[in-house]
Amino acid sequence: MKVVLLVLYFAVLIGIGLYCRKHATDVDGFVLGGRNVGPWLTAFAYGTSYFSAVVFVGYAGQFGWKYGIAATWAGIGNALIGSLMAWFILGRRTRVMTRHLDTATMPQFFEKRFGSKSLKIGAAIIIFIFMIPYTASLYNGLSRLFGMAFSIDYSVCILLMAVLTAIYVIAGGYMATAINDFIQGVVMLAGISAVIYAVLESKGGFMSALDGLARVTDENYSTPGIFASFFGTDPLNLLFVVILTSLGTWGLPQMVQKFYAIKNEQAIQKGTVISTLFAFVVAGGCYFLGGFGRLFSDQIDIKANGFDSVVPTMLSGLSDGMIALVVILVLSASMSTLSSLVIVSASTLALDLIKGNFAKDMSDAKQVFLIRILIVVFIAISAVLALVQYKSSVNFIAQLMGISWGAMAGAFLAPFMYSLYSKKVSTAACWTCFIFASVLMSANMLIRSAFPVIMQSPINSGAIAMLAGLIIVPIVSALTTSPDKKLVDDAFKCYDEKIMVPLSTSLNSEK
């Protein structure tokens, strides 16, 4: 049954990729779906790119084990800050300004918004470098569940996921990814709900499981019932987790780029609601499930197998049908995120580094062909690094994601958001933010022991990098040369364009 379900699932993904070839004939179509993607597809593309095996296996397991049921706060933060507020604050303005500036990638936005080619190149390099550890973490989480369900070797899991993703992304581009994301999102919603019910029922139901969690003891904590408490064992570090995983989406290229492709105002309004509800169910459900991990402590050896073994162990006692659903659930989450990452990485490298620097004149067809080639290259590199990482000292999924998100969101969040709202942001402020976040997270990866205790965690350092950017940009902008007034005024004039709206949206003035 497990094999049959997987084969059918793979056939659907590939079929959609082939069907969407007609939408991927030019750069705008391949990278952004022709900027004509409706609310359901956009919202699900946003949500499925947001949540992957990193959340389901890595973060849910690690933080559920550390903080107990209080880890659910991370899922609530993902819904309210990472989805609702992100759509509300960034969605409309991003769609309007990026279309006005005719930009398809975040580096292109920085180039045209500030008239700086060097900013484009710097942003492209950051994206290309720090996408890789995140991509490697996707393979790692998936491999543990495939190993549990099918006893398949890790290298086979990587090859399978890489080849399938490459086929449908290369064939259909963004539109194929968006349609598949919708299907994968439905699987994720149904899967996480069913899994939570099955796991809690195996422990006697919700109240019985919660009572059991309240009775769990740990030599490091003297407070009775600490793992079933409101704020858990360590509220400060839990807050850093909420900040990194929630605020981070505001500056991640693969997330922000979803706003580039929105069809119209109605799509933004509906997409905001849909993506928020999606996050509540999927992210809230994942962290809520992970919070009960210690009920399985008799089967889990954290020292030997790490936190990434928590969720697979919780699921190992389920029926074959449920395990098949779980595997498809995590495969859906991981492949949707991987497809989003490789499109962003390949288009960034092709359009922002190669075009104009190494190839002066490239037709639309050649650009699309180059992006397709680079998708293959990027998937291959990330697969190889996933194998290398599996045997290295960096074995926790959460560490890899913390480094990647901290660097990219720390570099881009503040410059991008402020640039949509303020005419005073300077090029120097952008560079300062780029360098600060990149250096901080690189140092955290290479010389972690030299950091203060609270910053030795990549999670905490990543959250600090994001928050620091919100302070760095306005201060440096106030102290450095203002951007060219004509350039900025031209960028912002798109917001002044008048449109006709129905009375249901806005009342006219009474005469």
C-alpha positions in Angstrom: 0.0 0.0 0.0 2.8 2.4 0.9 4.6 1.8 -2.4 1.4 2.2 -4.5 0.5 5.5 -2.8 4.0 6.8 -3.4 4.0 5.8 -7.1 0.6 7.5 -7.7 1.8 10.6 -5.9 5.0 10.8 -8.0 3.0 10.3 -11.2 0.7 13.2 -10.4 3.6 15.5 -9.7 5.4 14.7 -12.9 2.1 14.9 -14.9 1.5 18.4 -13.6 5.0 19.5 -14.5 4.6 18.3 -18.1 1.1 19.9 -18.3 2.5 23.3 -17.2 5.2 23.5 -19.9 3.1 26.0 -21.8 3.4 28.5 -18.9 7.2 28.2 -18.8 8.3 29.5 -22.2 9.7 32.9 -21.0 11.5 34.2 -17.9 8.4 35.9 -16.4 6.4 32.7 -16.9 9.0 30.3 -15.7 10.1 32.3 -12.6 6.8 34.0 -11.6 4.0 32.2 -13.5 3.3 35.3 -15.5 2.4 37.2 -12.3 -1.0 35.7 -12.7 -1.3 33.3 -9.8 -4.6 33.2 -7.8 -5.1 33.3 -4.0 -5.3 29.6 -3.3 -2.3 28.7 -5.3 -0.3 31.6 -3.9 -1.3 31.0 -0.3 -0.5 27.3 -0.5 2.8 27.9 -2.3 3.7 30.3 0.5 2.7 27.8 3.2 4.3 24.8 1.7 7.5 26.7 1.0 7.5 27.8 4.6 7.0 24.3 6.3 9.1 21.3 5.4 10.8 18.3 7.0 12.9 20.9 8.8 9.8 21.9 10.8 8.1 18.5 11.0 11.1 16.4 11.9 13.8 18.8 13.1 12.2 21.8 14.9 9.1 19.9 16.2 11.3 17.2 17.6 14.0 19.4 19.1 11.8 22.1 20.6 9.0 19.8 21.6 11.6 17.8 23.6 13.2 21.0 25.1 10.1 23.1 25.9 7.2 20.6 26.0 3.7 21.7 24.9 4.9 25.3 25.1 6.6 24.7 21.7 3.2 25.3 20.2 3.9 29.0 20.6 6.3 28.7 17.7 3.5 27.5 15.5 1.2 30.3 16.7 4.0 32.8 15.9 4.4 31.3 12.4 0.7 31.9 11.7 0.4 35.4 13.2 3.8 36.9 12.4 5.2 34.7 9.6 1.9 34.6 7.6 -0.7 37.1 8.6 1.5 40.1 9.3 3.9 39.2 6.4 1.0 39.2 3.9 -0.5 42.4 5.5 2.7 44.4 5.6 4.6 43.1 2.6 2.2 41.5 0.2 0.5 44.4 -1.6 3.5 46.8 -1.6 5.9 44.1 -2.8 3.5 43.1 -5.7 3.1 46.8 -6.8 6.7 47.9 -6.6 8.3 44.8 -8.0 6.0 45.0 -11.0 6.7 48.7 -11.5 10.4 48.1 -11.3 10.1 45.0 -13.5 12.0 42.7 -11.2 11.8 39.0 -10.9 14.2 38.3 -8.0 15.2 40.0 -4.8 18.7 41.0 -6.0 17.1 42.7 -9.0 14.8 44.6 -6.7 17.8 46.0 -4.7 19.6 46.9 -8.0 16.7 48.9 -9.4 15.4 50.3 -6.1 18.8 51.8 -5.3 20.5 52.0 -8.7 23.3 49.8 -7.5 24.5 46.8 -9.5 26.9 45.9 -6.7 24.0 45.5 -4.3 22.4 43.0 -6.8 25.6 41.0 -7.0 26.1 41.0 -3.2 22.5 39.9 -2.6 22.8 37.1 -5.2 26.0 35.8 -3.6 24.4 35.7 -0.2 21.4 33.8 -1.5 23.5 31.3 -3.4 25.8 30.5 -0.5 23.2 30.3 2.3 20.5 28.5 0.4 22.7 25.4 0.4 22.7 24.5 4.1 18.9 24.9 4.2 18.5 22.6 1.2 20.7 20.0 2.7 18.6 20.0 5.8 15.5 19.1 3.7 17.1 15.8 2.6 18.2 14.9 6.1 14.7 15.1 7.6 13.1 13.2 4.8 15.7 10.4 5.0 14.8 9.5 8.6 11.2 8.9 7.8 11.9 6.9 4.6 14.4 4.8 6.5 11.7 4.1 9.2 8.9 3.3 6.7 10.8 1.4 3.9 14.3 0.7 5.3 15.7 2.6 2.3 19.3 3.7 2.3 19.8 7.5 2.9 21.5 8.0 -0.5 18.5 6.5 -2.3 16.1 8.9 -0.5 18.3 11.8 -1.6 18.4 10.6 -5.2 14.6 10.0 -5.4 13.7 13.4 -4.0 16.2 15.3 -6.1 15.2 13.6 -9.4 11.5 14.0 -8.9 11.8 17.7 -7.9 14.1 18.4 -10.9 11.6 16.8 -13.4 8.6 18.8 -12.5 10.4 22.1 -11.8 12.4 22.0 -15.0 9.4 21.1 -17.1 6.8 23.5 -15.7 8.6 26.2 -13.7 6.8 28.3 -11.1 3.3 27.3 -12.3 4.0 23.6 -11.9 5.5 24.3 -8.5 2.4 26.3 -7.5 -0.1 23.7 -8.6 1.9 20.9 -7.0 2.2 23.0 -3.8 -1.6 23.2 -3.7 -1.9 19.4 -3.8 1.0 19.0 -1.4 -0.6 21.5 0.9 -3.9 19.5 1.0 -1.9 16.4 1.9 -0.1 18.3 4.6 -3.4 19.6 6.1 -5.0 16.2 6.1 -1.8 14.4 7.2 -0.9 16.5 10.2 -4.5 16.4 11.5 -4.6 12.6 11.2 -1.2 12.1 12.7 -1.9 14.2 15.8 -5.1 12.3 16.4 -3.4 8.9 15.9 -0.4 9.7 18.1 -2.5 11.1 21.0 -4.9 8.2 20.8 -2.0 5.8 21.2 -1.4 7.5 24.6 -5.1 7.4 25.6 -6.3 10.6 24.1 -5.5 14.3 24.5 -6.2 14.7 28.3 -4.4 11.4 29.2 -1.4 12.4 27.1 -1.3 15.9 28.6 -1.5 14.4 32.1 1.3 12.0 31.2 3.4 14.9 30.0 2.8 16.8 33.3 4.2 13.8 35.2 7.4 13.7 33.1 10.5 14.6 35.2 13.9 15.7 34.2 17.0 16.1 36.5 17.6 19.5 35.0 14.2 20.9 36.0 12.7 20.8 39.5 9.4 22.4 38.7 6.6 19.8 38.6 4.7 19.6 35.3 7.2 21.9 33.6 6.7 20.2 30.2 3.0 20.8 30.2 3.2 24.4 31.3 2.3 27.6 29.4 5.8 28.8 28.7 7.8 25.6 29.2 11.3 25.2 30.5 13.0 28.2 28.9 10.8 31.1 27.8 13.8 33.3 26.5 15.2 30.7 24.2 11.7 29.8 23.1 11.1 33.5 22.2 14.2 33.3 19.9 12.8 30.3 18.2 9.5 32.2 17.6 11.4 35.2 16.2 13.6 33.2 13.9 10.9 31.0 12.5 8.2 33.7 12.2 9.9 37.0 11.4 12.4 35.2 9.2 9.9 34.8 6.4 9.8 38.6 5.9 13.3 38.5 4.4 13.7 35.1 2.8 13.8 35.3 -1.0 11.8 32.1 -1.6 9.0 33.5 0.6 8.9 37.1 -0.5 9.0 36.1 -4.2 5.6 34.5 -3.8 4.2 38.1 -3.5 5.8 39.0 -6.8 3.4 36.5 -8.6 0.1 37.5 -7.0 -2.6 38.1 -9.5 -4.7 41.0 -8.0 -6.0 42.7 -4.9 -8.6 40.0 -4.3 -5.9 37.3 -4.4 -4.0 39.2 -1.7 -7.0 39.5 0.6 -8.0 35.8 0.2 -4.4 34.7 0.3 -3.8 36.4 3.6 -6.6 34.4 5.3 -5.8 31.1 3.6 -2.1 31.2 4.4 -2.7 32.1 8.0 -5.2 29.3 8.6 -2.8 26.9 6.8 0.0 27.9 9.1 -2.1 27.5 12.2 -2.9 23.9 11.2 0.4 22.8 9.8 2.9 24.7 12.0 0.8 24.7 15.1 0.1 21.0 14.6 3.8 20.1 14.1 5.0 21.9 17.2 2.0 20.7 19.2 2.7 17.1 18.2 6.4 17.5 19.0 5.5 18.7 22.5 4.5 15.2 23.4 7.8 13.7 22.4 8.9 13.0 26.0 6.0 10.5 26.4 8.2 8.3 24.1 11.4 8.8 26.1 11.7 5.1 26.8 12.2 4.6 23.1 14.4 7.6 22.3 18.2 8.0 22.9 18.9 11.7 22.3 22.6 11.3 22.9 23.0 8.6 20.4 20.5 9.6 17.7 19.9 13.3 18.2 16.7 15.3 18.3 15.9 14.5 14.7 15.0 11.0 15.9 12.1 12.2 18.2 9.3 12.5 15.7 10.1 9.4 13.6 10.1 7.4 16.9 6.7 8.9 17.8 5.4 7.7 14.5 7.0 4.3 14.2 4.2 2.5 16.1 1.4 3.7 13.7 -0.3 1.5 11.1 1.1 1.0 7.6 -1.6 3.3 6.2 -0.8 6.1 8.6 3.0 5.7 8.0 2.3 6.0 4.3 0.4 9.2 4.9 3.2 10.5 7.1 5.8 9.8 4.4 3.8 11.5 1.7 3.1 14.4 4.1 6.8 15.0 4.8 7.7 14.3 1.2 5.2 16.9 0.1 6.5 19.4 2.6 10.1 18.9 1.6 9.7 18.7 -2.2 7.6 21.9 -2.2 10.2 23.8 -0.2 13.0 22.3 -2.3 11.3 23.3 -5.6 10.9 26.9 -4.3 14.5 27.1 -3.2 16.0 25.8 -6.4 13.9 28.2 -8.6 15.0 31.1 -6.5 18.7 30.0 -6.4 18.8 29.2 -10.2 17.0 32.3 -11.3 19.2 34.5 -9.0 22.4 33.0 -10.4 21.2 33.2 -14.0 19.6 36.6 -14.0 21.6 38.5 -11.4 25.2 37.1 -11.7 25.6 35.5 -15.2 23.4 37.8 -17.3 25.0 41.2 -17.7 28.3 40.1 -16.1 29.4 37.1 -18.1 26.8 37.0 -20.9 25.9 40.5 -22.1 23.2 39.6 -24.5 20.8 36.7 -23.7 17.5 36.1 -25.3 14.5 35.1 -23.2 14.7 31.5 -24.4 18.4 31.3 -23.5 17.7 32.7 -20.0 15.1 30.1 -19.4 17.4 27.4 -20.7 20.2 28.6 -18.4 17.8 28.6 -15.4 16.8 25.0 -16.2 20.5 24.0 -16.4 21.3 25.7 -13.1 18.3 24.0 -11.4 19.9 20.7 -12.2 23.3 22.0 -10.9 21.9 23.4 -7.7 19.9 20.2 -6.9 23.0 18.1 -7.6 25.2 20.3 -5.4 22.7 20.3 -2.5 22.3 16.5 -2.8 26.0 15.9 -2.6 26.3 18.3 0.4 23.5 16.5 2.1 25.4 13.3 1.9 28.6 15.0 3.2 26.7 16.7 6.0 25.1 13.5 7.1 28.6 12.2 8.0 29.8 15.4 9.5 29.5 17.0 12.9 26.6 19.2 12.0 23.8 16.6 12.4 20.9 18.6 13.7 18.4 19.9 11.2 17.7 23.0 13.3 21.3 24.1 13.2 21.4 24.1 9.4 18.1 26.0 9.1 19.1 28.5 11.8 22.3 29.4 9.9 20.6 29.7 6.5 17.6 31.7 7.8 19.7 33.9 10.1 22.0 34.9 7.3 19.5 35.6 4.5 16.6 37.1 6.6 19.2 39.0 8.7 20.7 40.5 5.5 17.5 41.2 3.6 14.5 41.6 6.0 15.1 45.2 7.2 16.5 46.6 3.9 13.7 45.1 1.9 10.8 46.1 4.2 12.0 49.6 4.9 12.6 50.1 1.1 8.9 49.4 0.4 7.9 52.1 2.9 10.6 54.7 3.2 12.4 56.9 0.7 15.3 57.5 3.1 16.9 54.0 3.1 20.5 54.3 1.8 22.7 51.9 -0.2 25.2 52.0 2.7 22.5 50.8 5.1 21.8 47.8 2.9 25.4 46.9 2.6 25.9 47.2 6.4 23.0 44.8 7.0 24.2 42.4 4.3 27.7 42.2 5.8 26.6 42.1 9.4 24.2 39.2 9.0 26.5 37.2 6.7 29.6 37.6 8.9 27.7 36.9 12.1 26.2 33.7 10.9 29.4 32.5 9.2 31.3 33.1 12.4 28.6 31.3 14.4 29.1 28.3 12.1 32.9 28.4 12.2 33.9 29.6 15.7 30.7 29.1 17.7 32.5 28.5 21.0 33.9 32.1 20.9 30.4 33.5 21.1 28.6 34.5 24.3 26.6 31.5 25.6 23.2 32.9 24.6 24.5 33.4 21.0 26.2 30.0 20.5 22.9 28.7 19.2 22.4 29.4 15.5 18.7 30.0 16.3 19.5 32.8 18.8 22.1 34.3 16.6 19.8 34.3 13.6 17.0 36.0 15.5 19.5 38.6 16.8 20.7 39.2 13.2 17.1 39.9 12.1 16.3 42.2 15.0 19.6 44.1 14.7 18.9 44.8 11.0 15.7 46.7 12.0 17.9 49.0 14.1 20.9 49.1 11.7 19.1 50.3 8.6 17.4 53.5 10.0 20.5 54.5 11.9 23.0 54.0 9.0 20.5 55.6 6.6 20.4 58.7 8.8 24.2 58.9 8.9 25.0 58.2 5.3 24.3 59.8 1.9 20.7 59.8 0.9 19.7 57.9 -2.2 19.1 59.7 -5.5 15.8 61.6 -5.2 14.7 61.1 -8.8 15.4 57.3 -8.6 13.5 57.0 -5.3 10.6 59.1 -6.5 10.3 57.0 -9.6 10.1 53.8 -7.5 7.5 55.2 -5.2 5.2 56.8 -7.9 3.7 53.3 -8.4 1.8 53.7 -5.1 0.1 56.9 -6.3 -1.5 55.4 -9.4 -5.3 55.7 -9.2 -7.6 52.8 -9.8 -11.3 52.3 -9.8 -12.8 50.1 -7.0 -16.3 49.0 -6.3 -18.4 50.6 -3.5 -18.1 47.3 -1.6 -14.4 48.1 -1.2 -14.5 51.9 -0.7 -17.3 54.4 -0.3 -17.1 57.5 -2.5 -17.4 61.0 -1.0 -21.0 62.4 -0.7 -21.8 65.5 -2.6 
